[in-house]
Amino acid sequence: MTGTKPKQTFVLIPGAWLGGWSWQPVARLLAERGHPVLTLTLPGLSYDGSPAGLGLADAIDHVVGEVERRDLTDVLLVCHSWGGYPATGAAHRLVGRVSKVIYHNAVVPEQGRSMADENEQYGEIIRQAIAAGSDRTVPIGLEAVSGSLMPGDPAPLQELVSRMLVPQPGGYMLDSLDVPPVTKTGLNAAYVLCAGDQALARPGTEFAARLGVEPVIVPGHHLTLLTRPDIVADALISVL
């Protein structure tokens, strides 16, 4: 008797200032539909250690290590926002384990170009914040949450989310990748973009073009994964 093929495992990578908690509402919906799900919090983005000295390689190592430690195969590597950096780096090292990389409101990194380089509007502000702090992190405040991450949402919700954000390790924003977009090496990829996203470094359509794919456009803003997880979960399943 032939057994049923196991469903693909979603490995969810958060964006800057966020932990695995940001993916939990989506993860619950995916799990309810029978999909194995793993949400990751990257080093330095919780209060169980110092962010000082961390670089992009540490974030990539963490993703690779968690996938390999669990011996996961047929992985759907899903990333949000800045999480496109560690996802891209990890995908190149997990060939044979990753079946697809899904970018959701995420940066698709160019080889040799850091997040600070990518964000032409705020790149210098990012560098100044890193230089000014003893732990070389990039803080974020309520103004950014209400103005670009969650515009139009109720003020108490915006304030709650702002209190949950953790300063981003500076090395995560200054380091670049020495690998090309994943599709350049034959990996499958998709791009899910919220139409009202105002927080990306450049239009999401440009990032999707780097992959050579058309974005799947859905309603919402940069943090719709928190406020309307059903929209995001449906979109992720639609691109499998």
Summary of the structure (lengths in Angstrom):
residues: 240
radius of gyration: 16.8
end to end distance: 26.7
largest distance: 64.1
contacts: 807
relative contact order: 0.18
helix: 42%
strand: 16%
